[in-house]
Amino acid sequence: MGADRQTVLAMAALARLDLARGLAPEEAEPRVAKIASEFSQIVGYMDILNEVDTAGVAPLYSPMLEPQLPREDEPRPRPQTDAKAAAILEAAPRRSGRFFVVPRVV
């Protein structure tokens, strides 16, 4: 399955991507062509993988060999902020204690 210009543009629209953002019209078309070529290569590779005989191979439901037991939900003390974090906080235009103060978003 190859990807043409229309397929790439349709996928970009579904993903809400503007492939031409910041580009002149004559620069946008080569980008779309390159993406179409790369997409065709990816789908071609998937076609190769589909040819592998997987009959008799049990599906892998988890890559973990050992089951993970959940830990107890207990409060733990938070580590103190290190010097780097403190320096970043000092550079903030507004802060309250060890937090950044940002404009309210309603």
N, CA, C and O atoms as a GROMACS GRO file, in nm:
protein
  424
    1MET      N    1   0.085  -0.118   0.000
    1MET     CA    2   0.000   0.000   0.000
    1MET      C    3   0.089   0.124   0.000
    1MET      O    4   0.173   0.141   0.089
    2GLY      N    5   0.072   0.206  -0.097
    2GLY     CA    6   0.148   0.330  -0.102
    2GLY      C    7   0.065   0.446  -0.049
    2GLY      O    8  -0.058   0.442  -0.048
    3ALA      N    9   0.133   0.546  -0.005
    3ALA     CA   10   0.064   0.665   0.045
    3ALA      C   11   0.083   0.777  -0.056
    3ALA      O   12   0.195   0.812  -0.092
    4ASP      N   13  -0.027   0.832  -0.100
    4ASP     CA   14  -0.018   0.944  -0.192
    4ASP      C   15  -0.038   1.074  -0.116
    4ASP      O   16  -0.056   1.075   0.005
    5ARG      N   17  -0.034   1.182  -0.187
    5ARG     CA   18  -0.045   1.315  -0.128
    5ARG      C   19  -0.175   1.331  -0.051
    5ARG      O   20  -0.176   1.384   0.060
    6GLN      N   21  -0.287   1.285  -0.110
    6GLN     CA   22  -0.417   1.299  -0.047
    6GLN      C   23  -0.426   1.221   0.084
    6GLN      O   24  -0.486   1.268   0.181
    7THR      N   25  -0.367   1.100   0.087
    7THR     CA   26  -0.368   1.019   0.208
    7THR      C   27  -0.292   1.089   0.320
    7THR      O   28  -0.338   1.094   0.434
    8VAL      N   29  -0.175   1.143   0.286
    8VAL     CA   30  -0.093   1.213   0.386
    8VAL      C   31  -0.167   1.335   0.439
    8VAL      O   32  -0.169   1.358   0.559
    9LEU      N   33  -0.227   1.412   0.351
    9LEU     CA   34  -0.301   1.530   0.394
    9LEU      C   35  -0.422   1.494   0.478
    9LEU      O   36  -0.456   1.565   0.573
   10ALA      N   37  -0.489   1.383   0.445
   10ALA     CA   38  -0.605   1.339   0.523
   10ALA      C   39  -0.561   1.295   0.662
   10ALA      O   40  -0.626   1.328   0.761
   11MET      N   41  -0.449   1.221   0.671
   11MET     CA   42  -0.399   1.179   0.802
   11MET      C   43  -0.354   1.299   0.884
   11MET      O   44  -0.377   1.304   1.005
   12ALA      N   45  -0.291   1.395   0.820
   12ALA     CA   46  -0.247   1.515   0.891
   12ALA      C   47  -0.367   1.593   0.944
   12ALA      O   48  -0.362   1.647   1.054
   13ALA      N   49  -0.474   1.599   0.866
   13ALA     CA   50  -0.594   1.668   0.912
   13ALA      C   51  -0.656   1.596   1.030
   13ALA      O   52  -0.702   1.661   1.125
   14LEU      N   53  -0.659   1.463   1.027
   14LEU     CA   54  -0.714   1.387   1.139
   14LEU      C   55  -0.630   1.406   1.265
   14LEU      O   56  -0.684   1.410   1.376
   15ALA      N   57  -0.499   1.419   1.248
   15ALA     CA   58  -0.409   1.438   1.362
   15ALA      C   59  -0.396   1.586   1.399
   15ALA      O   60  -0.325   1.622   1.493
   16ARG      N   61  -0.466   1.670   1.324
   16ARG     CA   62  -0.461   1.815   1.346
   16ARG      C   63  -0.319   1.869   1.334
   16ARG      O   64  -0.274   1.950   1.416
   17LEU      N   65  -0.249   1.822   1.231
   17LEU     CA   66  -0.114   1.868   1.202
   17LEU      C   67  -0.117   1.960   1.082
   17LEU      O   68  -0.184   1.930   0.982
   18ASP      N   69  -0.047   2.069   1.090
   18ASP     CA   70  -0.032   2.160   0.977
   18ASP      C   71   0.107   2.137   0.920
   18ASP      O   72   0.205   2.191   0.970
   19LEU      N   73   0.114   2.057   0.814
   19LEU     CA   74   0.242   2.021   0.756
   19LEU      C   75   0.311   2.138   0.688
   19LEU      O   76   0.432   2.133   0.665
   20ALA      N   77   0.238   2.241   0.657
   20ALA     CA   78   0.296   2.356   0.587
   20ALA      C   79   0.325   2.472   0.680
   20ALA      O   80   0.362   2.580   0.634
   21ARG      N   81   0.310   2.452   0.808
   21ARG     CA   82   0.328   2.561   0.904
   21ARG      C   83   0.471   2.616   0.896
   21ARG      O   84   0.569   2.542   0.909
   22GLY      N   85   0.479   2.744   0.875
   22GLY     CA   86   0.608   2.810   0.870
   22GLY      C   87   0.682   2.793   0.739
   22GLY      O   88   0.797   2.836   0.726
   23LEU      N   89   0.619   2.732   0.641
   23LEU     CA   90   0.684   2.708   0.512
   23LEU      C   91   0.613   2.784   0.401
   23LEU      O   92   0.492   2.807   0.406
   24ALA      N   93   0.691   2.821   0.303
   24ALA     CA   94   0.633   2.879   0.182
   24ALA      C   95   0.565   2.766   0.105
   24ALA      O   96   0.602   2.650   0.121
   25PRO      N   97   0.466   2.798   0.021
   25PRO     CA   98   0.395   2.693  -0.053
   25PRO      C   99   0.488   2.602  -0.133
   25PRO      O  100   0.464   2.482  -0.143
   26GLU      N  101   0.594   2.659  -0.191
   26GLU     CA  102   0.685   2.576  -0.270
   26GLU      C  103   0.771   2.484  -0.184
   26GLU      O  104   0.829   2.388  -0.234
   27GLU      N  105   0.782   2.514  -0.053
   27GLU     CA  106   0.857   2.428   0.039
   27GLU      C  107   0.768   2.321   0.101
   27GLU      O  108   0.819   2.218   0.146
   28ALA      N  109   0.638   2.344   0.105
   28ALA     CA  110   0.546   2.251   0.170
   28ALA      C  111   0.528   2.124   0.089
   28ALA      O  112   0.519   2.015   0.146
   29GLU      N  113   0.523   2.135  -0.042
   29GLU     CA  114   0.499   2.018  -0.126
   29GLU      C  115   0.608   1.912  -0.114
   29GLU      O  116   0.576   1.793  -0.106
   30PRO      N  117   0.738   1.950  -0.113
   30PRO     CA  118   0.841   1.846  -0.092
   30PRO      C  119   0.828   1.778   0.044
   30PRO      O  120   0.858   1.660   0.057
   31ARG      N  121   0.784   1.852   0.146
   31ARG     CA  122   0.766   1.791   0.278
   31ARG      C  123   0.656   1.686   0.273
   31ARG      O  124   0.672   1.577   0.328
   32VAL      N  125   0.545   1.716   0.207
   32VAL     CA  126   0.436   1.620   0.195
   32VAL      C  127   0.482   1.498   0.116
   32VAL      O  128   0.449   1.385   0.152
   33ALA      N  129   0.558   1.520   0.010
   33ALA     CA  130   0.609   1.408  -0.070
   33ALA      C  131   0.703   1.320   0.012
   33ALA      O  132   0.698   1.198   0.002
   34LYS      N  133   0.788   1.382   0.094
   34LYS     CA  134   0.880   1.306   0.177
   34LYS      C  135   0.804   1.223   0.280
   34LYS      O  136   0.837   1.107   0.304
   35ILE      N  137   0.703   1.282   0.342
   35ILE     CA  138   0.623   1.210   0.441
   35ILE      C  139   0.550   1.094   0.376
   35ILE      O  140   0.542   0.986   0.434
   36ALA      N  141   0.497   1.115   0.255
   36ALA     CA  142   0.429   1.008   0.182
   36ALA      C  143   0.526   0.894   0.153
   36ALA      O  144   0.489   0.777   0.166
   37SER      N  145   0.647   0.926   0.114
   37SER     CA  146   0.749   0.824   0.087
   37SER      C  147   0.784   0.746   0.213
   37SER      O  148   0.791   0.623   0.211
   38GLU      N  149   0.804   0.818   0.324
   38GLU     CA  150   0.837   0.751   0.450
   38GLU      C  151   0.722   0.664   0.498
   38GLU      O  152   0.745   0.554   0.548
   39PHE      N  153   0.600   0.712   0.483
   39PHE     CA  154   0.484   0.634   0.524
   39PHE      C  155   0.474   0.507   0.441
   39PHE      O  156   0.443   0.400   0.494
   40SER      N  157   0.500   0.517   0.311
   40SER     CA  158   0.496   0.399   0.224
   40SER      C  159   0.601   0.297   0.266
   40SER      O  160   0.575   0.177   0.263
   41GLN      N  161   0.719   0.343   0.307
   41GLN     CA  162   0.824   0.252   0.354
   41GLN      C  163   0.782   0.182   0.483
   41GLN      O  164   0.806   0.062   0.499
   42ILE      N  165   0.719   0.255   0.573
   42ILE     CA  166   0.674   0.195   0.699
   42ILE      C  167   0.568   0.089   0.673
   42ILE      O  168   0.573  -0.020   0.728
   43VAL      N  169   0.471   0.123   0.588
   43VAL     CA  170   0.365   0.027   0.557
   43VAL      C  171   0.423  -0.094   0.483
   43VAL      O  172   0.378  -0.206   0.504
   44GLY      N  173   0.522  -0.071   0.397
   44GLY     CA  174   0.589  -0.181   0.328
   44GLY      C  175   0.657  -0.275   0.426
   44GLY      O  176   0.655  -0.397   0.409
   45TYR      N  177   0.718  -0.218   0.529
   45TYR     CA  178   0.782  -0.301   0.631
   45TYR      C  179   0.678  -0.382   0.707
   45TYR      O  180   0.701  -0.498   0.740
   46MET      N  181   0.563  -0.322   0.736
   46MET     CA  182   0.456  -0.395   0.803
   46MET      C  183   0.406  -0.510   0.715
   46MET      O  184   0.372  -0.617   0.766
   47ASP      N  185   0.402  -0.489   0.584
   47ASP     CA  186   0.363  -0.597   0.493
   47ASP      C  187   0.461  -0.713   0.500
   47ASP      O  188   0.420  -0.829   0.495
   48ILE      N  189   0.591  -0.683   0.513
   48ILE     CA  190   0.692  -0.788   0.528
   48ILE      C  191   0.668  -0.865   0.658
   48ILE      O  192   0.675  -0.988   0.659
   49LEU      N  193   0.639  -0.793   0.766
   49LEU     CA  194   0.613  -0.860   0.894
   49LEU      C  195   0.487  -0.946   0.888
   49LEU      O  196   0.479  -1.048   0.956
   50ASN      N  197   0.389  -0.906   0.807
   50ASN     CA  198   0.266  -0.985   0.795
   50ASN      C  199   0.290  -1.118   0.726
   50ASN      O  200   0.208  -1.209   0.739
   51GLU      N  201   0.401  -1.132   0.654
   51GLU     CA  202   0.432  -1.257   0.587
   51GLU      C  203   0.494  -1.361   0.681
   51GLU      O  204   0.505  -1.478   0.643
   52VAL      N  205   0.533  -1.321   0.801
   52VAL     CA  206   0.593  -1.414   0.896
   52VAL      C  207   0.488  -1.512   0.945
   52VAL      O  208   0.377  -1.473   0.982
   53ASP      N  209   0.524  -1.642   0.944
   53ASP     CA  210   0.431  -1.745   0.989
   53ASP      C  211   0.430  -1.746   1.142
   53ASP      O  212   0.530  -1.780   1.205
   54THR      N  213   0.318  -1.708   1.201
   54THR     CA  214   0.306  -1.703   1.346
   54THR      C  215   0.210  -1.810   1.398
   54THR      O  216   0.166  -1.804   1.513
   55ALA      N  217   0.178  -1.908   1.314
   55ALA     CA  218   0.091  -2.017   1.358
   55ALA      C  219   0.162  -2.094   1.468
   55ALA      O  220   0.279  -2.130   1.455
   56GLY      N  221   0.092  -2.120   1.574
   56GLY     CA  222   0.150  -2.194   1.685
   56GLY      C  223   0.228  -2.110   1.783
   56GLY      O  224   0.284  -2.162   1.879
   57VAL      N  225   0.233  -1.980   1.760
   57VAL     CA  226   0.302  -1.891   1.854
   57VAL      C  227   0.195  -1.827   1.942
   57VAL      O  228   0.102  -1.762   1.895
   58ALA      N  229   0.212  -1.847   2.071
   58ALA     CA  230   0.114  -1.792   2.165
   58ALA      C  231   0.129  -1.640   2.169
   58ALA      O  232   0.240  -1.588   2.164
   59PRO      N  233   0.017  -1.569   2.178
   59PRO     CA  234   0.027  -1.423   2.185
   59PRO      C  235   0.094  -1.380   2.315
   59PRO      O  236   0.076  -1.443   2.420
   60LEU      N  237   0.171  -1.275   2.307
   60LEU     CA  238   0.238  -1.220   2.423
   60LEU      C  239   0.149  -1.112   2.483
   60LEU      O  240   0.122  -1.010   2.420
   61TYR      N  241   0.103  -1.136   2.603
   61TYR     CA  242   0.014  -1.038   2.665
   61TYR      C  243   0.089  -0.943   2.756
   61TYR      O  244   0.038  -0.836   2.789
   62SER      N  245   0.210  -0.980   2.798
   62SER     CA  246   0.287  -0.892   2.884
   62SER      C  247   0.435  -0.923   2.866
   62SER      O  248   0.472  -1.041   2.868
   63PRO      N  249   0.519  -0.824   2.850
   63PRO     CA  250   0.661  -0.850   2.837
   63PRO      C  251   0.728  -0.885   2.971
   63PRO      O  252   0.845  -0.924   2.973
   64MET      N  253   0.656  -0.871   3.080
   64MET     CA  254   0.713  -0.899   3.212
   64MET      C  255   0.704  -1.049   3.241
   64MET      O  256   0.599  -1.110   3.223
   65LEU      N  257   0.812  -1.106   3.285
   65LEU     CA  258   0.812  -1.248   3.318
   65LEU      C  259   0.756  -1.273   3.458
   65LEU      O  260   0.689  -1.374   3.481
   66GLU      N  261   0.784  -1.183   3.549
   66GLU     CA  262   0.737  -1.197   3.686
   66GLU      C  263   0.621  -1.100   3.709
   66GLU      O  264   0.625  -0.986   3.663
   67PRO      N  265   0.520  -1.146   3.779
   67PRO     CA  266   0.411  -1.052   3.808
   67PRO      C  267   0.459  -0.944   3.904
   67PRO      O  268   0.538  -0.971   3.994
   68GLN      N  269   0.410  -0.824   3.884
   68GLN     CA  270   0.447  -0.713   3.969
   68GLN      C  271   0.342  -0.698   4.079
   68GLN      O  272   0.224  -0.679   4.051
   69LEU      N  273   0.388  -0.707   4.201
   69LEU     CA  274   0.296  -0.691   4.313
   69LEU      C  275   0.286  -0.542   4.347
   69LEU      O  276   0.387  -0.473   4.353
   70PRO      N  277   0.165  -0.494   4.369
   70PRO     CA  278   0.153  -0.352   4.403
   70PRO      C  279   0.212  -0.326   4.541
   70PRO      O  280   0.200  -0.409   4.631
   71ARG      N  281   0.274  -0.213   4.558
   71ARG     CA  282   0.330  -0.176   4.688
   71ARG      C  283   0.220  -0.118   4.774
   71ARG      O  284   0.116  -0.076   4.725
   72GLU      N  285   0.246  -0.117   4.900
   72GLU     CA  286   0.152  -0.056   4.993
   72GLU      C  287   0.144   0.094   4.966
   72GLU      O  288   0.245   0.158   4.936
   73ASP      N  289   0.026   0.148   4.978
   73ASP     CA  290   0.006   0.290   4.956
   73ASP      C  291   0.029   0.364   5.087
   73ASP      O  292  -0.064   0.389   5.164
   74GLU      N  293   0.154   0.397   5.111
   74GLU     CA  294   0.190   0.463   5.234
   74GLU      C  295   0.256   0.596   5.202
   74GLU      O  296   0.330   0.607   5.104
   75PRO      N  297   0.227   0.698   5.283
   75PRO     CA  298   0.294   0.826   5.258
   75PRO      C  299   0.443   0.815   5.286
   75PRO      O  300   0.486   0.748   5.380
   76ARG      N  301   0.520   0.883   5.202
   76ARG     CA  302   0.664   0.887   5.220
   76ARG      C  303   0.708   1.032   5.222
   76ARG      O  304   0.648   1.116   5.155
   77PRO      N  305   0.811   1.062   5.298
   77PRO     CA  306   0.858   1.201   5.298
   77PRO      C  307   0.913   1.239   5.161
   77PRO      O  308   0.980   1.160   5.095
   78ARG      N  309   0.885   1.361   5.120
   78ARG     CA  310   0.935   1.409   4.992
   78ARG      C  311   1.079   1.455   5.009
   78ARG      O  312   1.113   1.515   5.111
   79PRO      N  313   1.162   1.428   4.913
   79PRO     CA  314   1.301   1.474   4.925
   79PRO      C  315   1.306   1.627   4.919
   79PRO      O  316   1.224   1.691   4.853
   80GLN      N  317   1.401   1.682   4.988
   80GLN     CA  318   1.419   1.827   4.985
   80GLN      C  319   1.465   1.869   4.846
   80GLN      O  320   1.532   1.793   4.776
   81THR      N  321   1.428   1.990   4.807
   81THR     CA  322   1.469   2.038   4.677
   81THR      C  323   1.619   2.057   4.676
   81THR      O  324   1.678   2.105   4.773
   82ASP      N  325   1.680   2.020   4.568
   82ASP     CA  326   1.826   2.035   4.559
   82ASP      C  327   1.862   2.177   4.516
   82ASP      O  328   1.774   2.259   4.488
   83ALA      N  329   1.989   2.205   4.510
   83ALA     CA  330   2.036   2.340   4.479
   83ALA      C  331   1.993   2.385   4.340
   83ALA      O  332   1.962   2.502   4.320
   84LYS      N  333   1.992   2.292   4.244
   84LYS     CA  334   1.954   2.328   4.107
   84LYS      C  335   1.808   2.372   4.102
   84LYS      O  336   1.776   2.473   4.039
   85ALA      N  337   1.720   2.297   4.168
   85ALA     CA  338   1.579   2.333   4.169
   85ALA      C  339   1.558   2.465   4.242
   85ALA      O  340   1.475   2.546   4.201
   86ALA      N  341   1.634   2.488   4.348
   86ALA     CA  342   1.622   2.613   4.421
   86ALA      C  343   1.667   2.730   4.334
   86ALA      O  344   1.607   2.838   4.339
   87ALA      N  345   1.773   2.711   4.255
   87ALA     CA  346   1.821   2.817   4.167
   87ALA      C  347   1.717   2.849   4.060
   87ALA      O  348   1.697   2.966   4.026
   88ILE      N  349   1.651   2.748   4.009
   88ILE     CA  350   1.546   2.770   3.908
   88ILE      C  351   1.431   2.848   3.971
   88ILE      O  352   1.379   2.942   3.912
   89LEU      N  353   1.393   2.808   4.091
   89LEU     CA  354   1.283   2.876   4.159
   89LEU      C  355   1.319   3.021   4.190
   89LEU      O  356   1.232   3.108   4.184
   90GLU      N  357   1.443   3.047   4.224
   90GLU     CA  358   1.486   3.184   4.252
   90GLU      C  359   1.474   3.274   4.129
   90GLU      O  360   1.452   3.394   4.142
   91ALA      N  361   1.487   3.216   4.011
   91ALA     CA  362   1.479   3.294   3.887
   91ALA      C  363   1.335   3.320   3.844
   91ALA      O  364   1.313   3.396   3.749
   92ALA      N  365   1.238   3.260   3.911
   92ALA     CA  366   1.098   3.277   3.873
   92ALA      C  367   1.053   3.419   3.902
   92ALA      O  368   1.090   3.476   4.005
   93PRO      N  369   0.973   3.479   3.815
   93PRO     CA  370   0.926   3.615   3.839
   93PRO      C  371   0.835   3.624   3.961
   93PRO      O  372   0.838   3.724   4.033
   94ARG      N  373   0.754   3.520   3.985
   94ARG     CA  374   0.666   3.518   4.102
   94ARG      C  375   0.669   3.378   4.160
   94ARG      O  376   0.664   3.280   4.087
   95ARG      N  377   0.677   3.370   4.291
   95ARG     CA  378   0.678   3.241   4.358
   95ARG      C  379   0.613   3.255   4.495
   95ARG      O  380   0.605   3.365   4.551
   96SER      N  381   0.569   3.144   4.546
   96SER     CA  382   0.511   3.138   4.679
   96SER      C  383   0.570   3.015   4.747
   96SER      O  384   0.534   2.902   4.716
   97GLY      N  385   0.661   3.038   4.840
   97GLY     CA  386   0.728   2.926   4.904
   97GLY      C  387   0.812   2.852   4.804
   97GLY      O  388   0.901   2.910   4.741
   98ARG      N  389   0.786   2.722   4.786
   98ARG     CA  390   0.862   2.644   4.689
   98ARG      C  391   0.781   2.616   4.561
   98ARG      O  392   0.806   2.518   4.491
   99PHE      N  393   0.684   2.703   4.533
   99PHE     CA  394   0.599   2.686   4.413
   99PHE      C  395   0.606   2.809   4.324
   99PHE      O  396   0.629   2.920   4.371
  100PHE      N  397   0.587   2.788   4.193
  100PHE     CA  398   0.575   2.897   4.097
  100PHE      C  399   0.434   2.954   4.106
  100PHE      O  400   0.338   2.879   4.126
  101VAL      N  401   0.420   3.084   4.091
  101VAL     CA  402   0.289   3.148   4.084
  101VAL      C  403   0.265   3.183   3.939
  101VAL      O  404   0.344   3.253   3.877
  102VAL      N  405   0.153   3.134   3.885
  102VAL     CA  406   0.119   3.156   3.746
  102VAL      C  407  -0.017   3.224   3.739
  102VAL      O  408  -0.095   3.216   3.834
  103PRO      N  409  -0.048   3.291   3.626
  103PRO     CA  410  -0.180   3.354   3.613
  103PRO      C  411  -0.292   3.250   3.621
  103PRO      O  412  -0.276   3.137   3.576
  104ARG      N  413  -0.402   3.290   3.678
  104ARG     CA  414  -0.518   3.202   3.690
  104ARG      C  415  -0.579   3.179   3.552
  104ARG      O  416  -0.592   3.272   3.472
  105VAL      N  417  -0.614   3.055   3.525
  105VAL     CA  418  -0.679   3.019   3.399
  105VAL      C  419  -0.820   2.970   3.434
  105VAL      O  420  -0.837   2.875   3.511
  106VAL      N  421  -0.919   3.036   3.377
  106VAL     CA  422  -1.057   3.000   3.410
  106VAL      C  423  -1.119   2.932   3.291
  106VAL      O  424  -1.236   2.893   3.296
   0.00000   0.00000   0.00000
